[in-house]
């Protein structure tokens, strides 16, 4: 991935976060849908950045958390443990303030 593409992708991530914050601040009814959709998009973008196989969105949580998944699909563990832990927390975490989505 060249530097220009990387900068465009970084802007896209920032823009998605900004839009998500707007959605939260406006107390829109589609916030939860938007939140989880953007998490899936973020995961896909990060997989592309790491040059890791993209996992279908319905399997992401199992891929990150279920050891049986690795055996069943012959996958390697996700290489960035810190991101994995933050992502799993974001998927299952209870958000009480807009600051939690950062």
HUVENUR-V143582 format. One record per backbone hydrogen bond with DSSP energy under -1.0 kcal/mol. NH is the residue of the N-H (numbers start at 1). CO is the residue of the C=O. If there is no record, write none. Layout:
<<NH | CO> <NH | CO>>
This chain:
<<6 | 2> <7 | 3> <8 | 4> <9 | 5> <10 | 6> <11 | 7> <12 | 8> <13 | 9> <14 | 10> <15 | 11> <16 | 12> <17 | 13> <18 | 14> <19 | 15> <20 | 16> <21 | 17> <22 | 18> <23 | 19> <24 | 20> <25 | 21> <26 | 22> <27 | 24> <28 | 23> <31 | 28> <34 | 30> <35 | 31> <36 | 32> <37 | 33> <38 | 34> <39 | 35> <40 | 36> <41 | 37> <42 | 38> <43 | 39> <44 | 40> <45 | 41> <46 | 42> <47 | 43> <48 | 44> <49 | 45> <50 | 46> <52 | 47> <59 | 56> <63 | 59> <64 | 60> <65 | 61> <66 | 62> <69 | 66> <72 | 68> <73 | 69> <75 | 70> <84 | 80> <85 | 81> <86 | 82> <87 | 83> <88 | 84> <89 | 85> <90 | 86> <91 | 87> <92 | 88> <93 | 89> <100 | 97> <101 | 98> <102 | 99>>
